């Protein structure tokens, strides 16, 4: 697919983050640098996952692959949300079987050992990769940085890996609430300079991934996860727009809107129009096509993509999936999703957008 050079994608993206009407929606895909792309598989056949993350030249190349192939409107740096956990002092193993932290956080003494690190010294490969991406794409393409939200990062740091229900994390939260909140605070304090280093390196916006906040009920989310998230967002506020991604969080949405984020990125379980009706126009929305739709026929991909765009009529909307793209997604289906999104307002909704 030819990359559209005539559009100032950074302006378009920032307008959407501000909740403004746009000539067309910006489009990118979570986990867009991944195994569905043959060129990514070629690199991974030669290099381990963490090696790619920690080698700026490889991270830049992998980050740019979906920009070249799909023509997406934003390039997110290739990294992993557990990179800060390792820099805080937890050994990290990352492979195709998923993450593993062999020495998880089990109590107060473990929390006290965690350190707030210098991001340029201990994770300098991330801002270096961002600088390389910015140099490659130029000033008119937004580059995105990211980190894990404190609750989601804590889930991995306590469990050691992904586990259904995160029972050990909740046990920690309920039995030692003060210590657990100290853990969340320690993570937040490490995340703020980590994100600031990415912004200083040229990131147009940053995204906080809170994939597992939906495991919490509303009260626990408001008492523990939300304050730590607010701490992070407040810490970088004014430096760049913040996108806050949550999954399976429909019961938390009014609370997530109080996070301070400029954009809420949501999954497919609730329609964007319904969310906009509940939360109002002050917070922009990102999403929220079910990734499995991209496994379907072309007419279904077009239908769902257009319905998603129509639900917000092009105001304050960044088109994306509701979670990461699936590894078995055909490349041509990902291309169709991006093309459909980029053409929709130009062809169908421009009068509606201009009249608002």
NUVO-101315 format. One record per residue (C-alpha): residue in one letter; x negated, z, y negated. Coordinates in nm, 4 decimals, padded with zeros to 6 digits. Each point is the difference from the previous one (the first is absolute). Layout:
REM residues N
 res       px       pz       py
   A        X        Z        Y
...
END
This chain:
REM residues 356
 res       px       pz       py
   X  00.0000  00.0000  00.0000
   X -00.1336 -00.0890 -00.3439
   X -00.0494  00.3023 -00.2235
   X  00.2119 -00.0224 -00.3167
   X -00.2559  00.0133 -00.2776
   X  00.2429 -00.0618 -00.2898
   X  00.1688  00.3397  00.0205
   X -00.1666  00.3057 -00.1520
   X  00.0692  00.2158  00.3013
   X -00.1383  00.3164 -00.1541
   X  00.2425 -00.0204 -00.2936
   X  00.2828 -00.0757  00.2406
   X -00.0884  00.2987  00.2183
   X -00.0327  00.2394 -00.2934
   X  00.3311 -00.1164 -00.1459
   X  00.1682  00.0765  00.3311
   X -00.1671  00.3432  00.0114
   X  00.1465  00.0716 -00.3438
   X  00.3492 -00.0887  00.1208
   X  00.0254 -00.3152 -00.2076
   X  00.1779 -00.3236  00.0848
   X -00.2488 -00.2595  00.1241
   X  00.0070 -00.3805  00.0365
   X -00.0511  00.0578  00.3732
   X -00.0710  00.2988  00.2187
   X -00.3621  00.0713  00.0929
   X -00.0554  00.0040  00.3756
   X -00.2557  00.1643  00.2228
   X  00.0089  00.1421  00.3532
   X -00.1050  00.3417  00.1214
   X -00.2753 -00.0324  00.2602
   X -00.0349 -00.3641 -00.1095
   X -00.3652 -00.0035  00.1101
   X  00.0525  00.0458  00.3707
   X  00.0181 -00.1223  00.3556
   X  00.2698 -00.2640 -00.0553
   X -00.2680 -00.2083 -00.1780
   X -00.2414 -00.1857  00.2299
   X -00.2789  00.0248 -00.2580
   X  00.0381  00.3789  00.0016
   X -00.0155  00.0046  00.3795
   X -00.3192 -00.2051 -00.0155
   X -00.1662  00.2648 -00.2175
   X  00.1306  00.2880  00.2096
   X -00.1409 -00.1638  00.3113
   X -00.3451  00.0550 -00.1507
   X  00.0447  00.3219 -00.1972
   X  00.1677  00.3364  00.0624
   X  00.2847  00.1069 -00.2271
   X -00.1969  00.2698 -00.1837
   X -00.2953 -00.2360 -00.0359
   X  00.2254 -00.2446 -00.1852
   X  00.1353  00.2805 -00.2200
   X -00.3474  00.1259 -00.0879
   X -00.1722 -00.3368 -00.0527
   X  00.1096 -00.1269 -00.3425
   X -00.0754 -00.3652  00.0762
   X  00.2190  00.0128  00.3122
   X  00.2730  00.2003 -00.1751
   X  00.0092 -00.2546 -00.2830
   X  00.0236 -00.2918  00.2417
   X  00.2797  00.1580  00.2033
   X  00.1891  00.1043 -00.3149
   X -00.0082 -00.3574 -00.1302
   X  00.1183 -00.1661  00.3215
   X  00.3765  00.0423 -00.0633
   X -00.0463 -00.1071 -00.3623
   X -00.1546 -00.3250  00.1147
   X  00.2347 -00.0587  00.2935
   X  00.3340  00.1250 -00.1351
   X -00.0407 -00.0130 -00.3767
   X  00.1175  00.3600 -00.0431
   X  00.0194  00.1338 -00.3552
   X -00.2198  00.3073  00.0491
   X -00.3126  00.0786  00.2000
   X -00.0226  00.3487  00.1476
   X -00.3445  00.1262  00.0911
   X -00.0644  00.0228  00.3726
   X -00.0562  00.3625  00.0919
   X  00.1784  00.2859  00.1773
   X  00.1848  00.3081 -00.1205
   X -00.2258  00.2227  00.2126
   X -00.3201 -00.0926 -00.1834
   X  00.0432  00.3014 -00.2355
   X  00.0563  00.2335  00.2983
   X -00.3421 -00.0954  00.1313
   X -00.1559  00.0463 -00.3429
   X  00.1596  00.3460 -00.0170
   X -00.1912  00.0951  00.3142
   X  00.2036 -00.1061  00.3027
   X -00.1699 -00.2351  00.2500
   X  00.2069 -00.3166  00.0370
   X  00.0454 -00.2510  00.2797
   X  00.2036 -00.3128 -00.0718
   X  00.0703 -00.2659  00.2575
   X  00.2780 -00.2218  00.1298
   X  00.1504  00.3009  00.1805
   X  00.0564  00.1716 -00.3348
   X -00.1718  00.2735 -00.1988
   X -00.1650  00.3047  00.1525
   X -00.1307  00.3069 -00.1815
   X -00.1666  00.1978  00.2825
   X -00.0396  00.3176 -00.2086
   X  00.3395  00.0474 -00.1681
   X  00.0887  00.2634 -00.2582
   X  00.1371  00.3059  00.1817
   X  00.0023  00.2836 -00.2536
   X -00.1207  00.1526 -00.3238
   X -00.3713 -00.0185  00.0806
   X  00.0298 -00.3733  00.0721
   X  00.1841 -00.0580 -00.3272
   X -00.2690  00.1853 -00.1938
   X -00.2699 -00.2210  00.1533
   X  00.1591 -00.3177 -00.1317
   X -00.1829 -00.1328 -00.3018
   X  00.1008 -00.1974 -00.3058
   X -00.2437 -00.2894  00.0141
   X -00.1611 -00.2368 -00.2484
   X  00.1781 -00.3310  00.0693
   X -00.2811 -00.2194 -00.1304
   X -00.2598  00.1821  00.2096
   X  00.1846  00.0604  00.3268
   X  00.2616 -00.2782 -00.0012
   X -00.1713 -00.2413 -00.2367
   X  00.0727 -00.2917  00.2319
   X  00.3675  00.0116 -00.1107
   X -00.0515 -00.0473 -00.3763
   X -00.2800 -00.2449  00.0774
   X  00.2421 -00.2082  00.2065
   X  00.2546  00.0133 -00.2827
   X -00.2613 -00.1219 -00.2460
   X -00.0792 -00.2855  00.2370
   X  00.3651 -00.0971  00.0359
   X  00.0549  00.0100 -00.3769
   X -00.3013 -00.2253 -00.0499
   X  00.1306 -00.2434  00.2612
   X  00.3633 -00.0285 -00.1171
   X -00.0549  00.0204 -00.3746
   X  00.1902  00.1779 -00.2763
   X  00.3465 -00.1399  00.0738
   X  00.0491  00.1398  00.3511
   X  00.0836  00.3680  00.0572
   X -00.2229  00.1931  00.2383
   X  00.1505  00.3091  00.1602
   X -00.1675  00.3209  00.1096
   X  00.1609  00.2648  00.2167
   X -00.0178  00.3394  00.1653
   X  00.2060  00.2084  00.2359
   X  00.2428  00.2456 -00.1586
   X -00.0951  00.3647  00.0660
   X  00.2739  00.0695  00.2569
   X -00.0739 -00.3093  00.2072
   X -00.3753  00.0590 -00.0139
   X  00.0570  00.3623  00.1031
   X  00.2015 -00.1191  00.3013
   X -00.3060 -00.1802  00.1336
   X -00.2437  00.2729 -00.1021
   X  00.1955  00.2686  00.1870
   X  00.1216 -00.1968  00.3021
   X -00.3207 -00.1994  00.0381
   X  00.2006 -00.3169  00.0681
   X  00.3489 -00.1445 -00.0239
   X  00.2458  00.2141  00.1970
   X  00.3771 -00.0310  00.0108
   X  00.1644  00.2724 -00.2038
   X -00.3301  00.1487 -00.1214
   X  00.0823  00.3361  00.1565
   X -00.3419  00.1542 -00.0671
   X  00.0241 -00.0897 -00.3680
   X  00.3423  00.1586 -00.0332
   X -00.1114  00.3063  00.1921
   X -00.2893  00.0364 -00.2461
   X  00.2400 -00.0486 -00.2930
   X  00.2460  00.2619  00.1258
   X -00.2470  00.2599  00.1295
   X -00.2565 -00.0220 -00.2805
   X  00.1837 -00.1523 -00.2976
   X -00.2507  00.1171 -00.2614
   X -00.2964 -00.1333  00.1954
   X  00.1793 -00.3275  00.0649
   X  00.0766 -00.0436 -00.3677
   X -00.3661  00.0741 -00.0699
   X -00.0829 -00.2869  00.2369
   X  00.2336 -00.2341 -00.1881
   X -00.1525  00.1095 -00.3302
   X -00.3524 -00.0588  00.1321
   X  00.1008 -00.3498  00.1115
   X  00.1608 -00.0707 -00.3375
   X -00.3120  00.1149 -00.1847
   X -00.2140 -00.2339  00.2107
   X  00.2420 -00.2916 -00.0343
   X  00.0156 -00.0021 -00.3806
   X -00.3668 -00.0938 -00.0617
   X  00.0115 -00.2327  00.3019
   X  00.2824 -00.1997 -00.1616
   X -00.1563  00.0233 -00.3451
   X -00.3181 -00.1582  00.1391
   X  00.2078 -00.2887  00.1354
   X  00.1714 -00.0461 -00.3354
   X -00.3333  00.0123 -00.1822
   X -00.1263 -00.2685  00.2383
   X  00.2810 -00.2303 -00.1110
   X  00.3129  00.0876  00.1990
   X  00.3082 -00.1097 -00.1948
   X  00.2208  00.2519  00.1821
   X -00.0316  00.2462  00.2865
   X  00.2346  00.0800  00.2849
   X  00.0524  00.3366  00.1681
   X  00.1055 -00.0328  00.3631
   X  00.2292  00.2828  00.1151
   X  00.0917 -00.1504  00.3344
   X  00.0956  00.3286  00.1637
   X  00.1906  00.1802 -00.2763
   X  00.3245 -00.1004  00.1718
   X -00.0840  00.2536  00.2726
   X  00.0845  00.2752 -00.2510
   X  00.3420  00.1263 -00.1016
   X  00.0803 -00.0040 -00.3706
   X -00.0824  00.3660 -00.0623
   X -00.3390 -00.0137  00.1709
   X -00.0826 -00.3245 -00.1792
   X  00.0862  00.1501 -00.3386
   X -00.1896  00.3223  00.0708
   X -00.3196 -00.1470  00.1422
   X -00.0534 -00.3757  00.0090
   X  00.1515 -00.0920 -00.3365
   X -00.2040  00.2429 -00.2182
   X -00.3252 -00.1291  00.1517
   X  00.1077 -00.3601 -00.0557
   X  00.0961  00.0804 -00.3581
   X -00.3424  00.1567 -00.0453
   X -00.1725 -00.3219  00.1056
   X  00.2205 -00.2278 -00.2080
   X -00.0325  00.2236 -00.3050
   X -00.3762 -00.0031  00.0485
   X -00.0218 -00.3790 -00.0308
   X  00.2965 -00.0486 -00.2344
   X -00.0733 -00.2349 -00.2848
   X -00.2957 -00.1618  00.1732
   X  00.2021 -00.2504  00.2045
   X  00.3489 -00.0353  00.1485
   X  00.0572  00.2006  00.3183
   X  00.2096 -00.1309  00.2900
   X  00.1300  00.2662  00.2382
   X  00.0849 -00.1230  00.3496
   X  00.2265  00.2069  00.2242
   X  00.1429 -00.0797  00.3422
   X  00.3259  00.1211  00.1609
   X  00.0582  00.1968 -00.3183
   X  00.3558 -00.0855 -00.0992
   X  00.0869  00.3715  00.0007
   X -00.2883  00.0620 -00.2419
   X  00.0425 -00.2865 -00.2471
   X  00.1323  00.1978 -00.3010
   X -00.2925  00.2398  00.0487
   X -00.2586 -00.2773  00.0401
   X  00.1199 -00.1419 -00.3313
   X -00.1261  00.3222 -00.1610
   X -00.3536 -00.0667  00.1272
   X -00.1066 -00.1574 -00.3278
   X -00.0693 -00.3354  00.1636
   X  00.0685 -00.3183 -00.1947
   X  00.1188 -00.1784  00.3126
   X  00.1699  00.1256  00.3157
   X -00.0805 -00.2066  00.3082
   X  00.2694  00.0466  00.2635
   X  00.0779 -00.1120  00.3527
   X  00.2936 -00.2117  00.1169
   X  00.2427  00.2779  00.0976
   X  00.1767  00.0021 -00.3384
   X  00.0733 -00.3023 -00.2175
   X -00.1902 -00.0306 -00.3271
   X  00.3216 -00.0447 -00.1959
   X  00.1309  00.3289  00.1342
   X -00.3259  00.1746 -00.0901
   X  00.0036 -00.1475 -00.3508
   X  00.3591  00.1170 -00.0399
   X -00.0962  00.3533  00.1028
   X -00.3288  00.0300 -00.1903
   X  00.0617 -00.2175 -00.3038
   X -00.2239 -00.2628 -00.1622
   X -00.2809  00.2243 -00.1251
   X -00.2005 -00.0209  00.3230
   X -00.0988 -00.3374  00.1456
   X  00.0453 -00.0760  00.3696
   X -00.2206 -00.1698  00.2577
   X  00.1101 -00.1418  00.3324
   X  00.1869 -00.0038  00.2198
   X  00.0353 -00.2704  00.2671
   X -00.0192  00.1237  00.3582
   X -00.3344 -00.1262  00.1398
   X  00.1808 -00.1073  00.3182
   X  00.1943 -00.2586 -00.2017
   X -00.3230 -00.1986 -00.0200
   X  00.0172 -00.0391  00.3778
   X  00.3314 -00.1838 -00.0332
   X  00.0956 -00.3601 -00.0820
   X -00.0699 -00.1568 -00.3374
   X  00.3617  00.0125 -00.1160
   X  00.0150  00.3746  00.0645
   X -00.3224  00.0608 -00.1923
   X  00.1337 -00.1967 -00.2982
   X  00.3395  00.1718  00.0140
   X -00.1328  00.3551  00.0109
   X -00.2707 -00.0662 -00.2588
   X  00.2451 -00.1533 -00.2471
   X  00.2579  00.2738  00.0578
   X -00.2688  00.2595 -00.0725
   X -00.0968 -00.1722 -00.3254
   X  00.3623 -00.0536 -00.1043
   X  00.0745  00.3701  00.0425
   X -00.2129  00.0811 -00.3080
   X  00.0324 -00.3322 -00.1852
   X -00.3700 -00.0080 -00.0764
   X -00.0252  00.3166 -00.2085
   X -00.2612  00.2599  00.0895
   X -00.0589 -00.1415  00.3485
   X -00.3151 -00.0726  00.1985
   X  00.0922 -00.1854  00.3171
   X -00.1634  00.1392  00.3132
   X  00.0816  00.1077  00.3518
   X  00.1344  00.3447  00.0793
   X -00.3140  00.0758  00.2021
   X -00.3158 -00.1820  00.1085
   X  00.0202 -00.3525  00.1362
   X  00.0135 -00.0072  00.3804
   X -00.3092 -00.1322  00.1811
   X  00.2026 -00.2596  00.1941
   X  00.1507 -00.1546 -00.3148
   X -00.0504 -00.3788 -00.0099
   X -00.2097 -00.0952 -00.3024
   X  00.2499 -00.2686 -00.0983
   X  00.2752  00.2638 -00.0174
   X -00.2084  00.2148 -00.2331
   X -00.0603 -00.3098 -00.2132
   X  00.3730 -00.0716 -00.0075
   X  00.0768  00.3549 -00.1132
   X -00.2486 -00.0253 -00.2883
   X  00.1108 -00.3500 -00.1034
   X  00.3678  00.0933  00.0093
   X -00.0617  00.3024 -00.2157
   X -00.2103 -00.1866 -00.2548
   X  00.2486 -00.2839 -00.0378
   X  00.3251  00.1989 -00.0053
   X  00.0284  00.1060 -00.3637
   X -00.1453 -00.3230 -00.1260
   X  00.2706 -00.2004  00.1757
   X  00.2994  00.2328  00.0236
   X -00.0180  00.3122 -00.2120
   X -00.1793 -00.0881 -00.3211
   X  00.3170 -00.0035 -00.2165
   X  00.1037  00.3422  00.1326
   X -00.3446  00.1429 -00.0656
   X -00.0185 -00.1429 -00.3511
   X  00.3428  00.1259 -00.0987
   X -00.0875  00.3638  00.0713
END
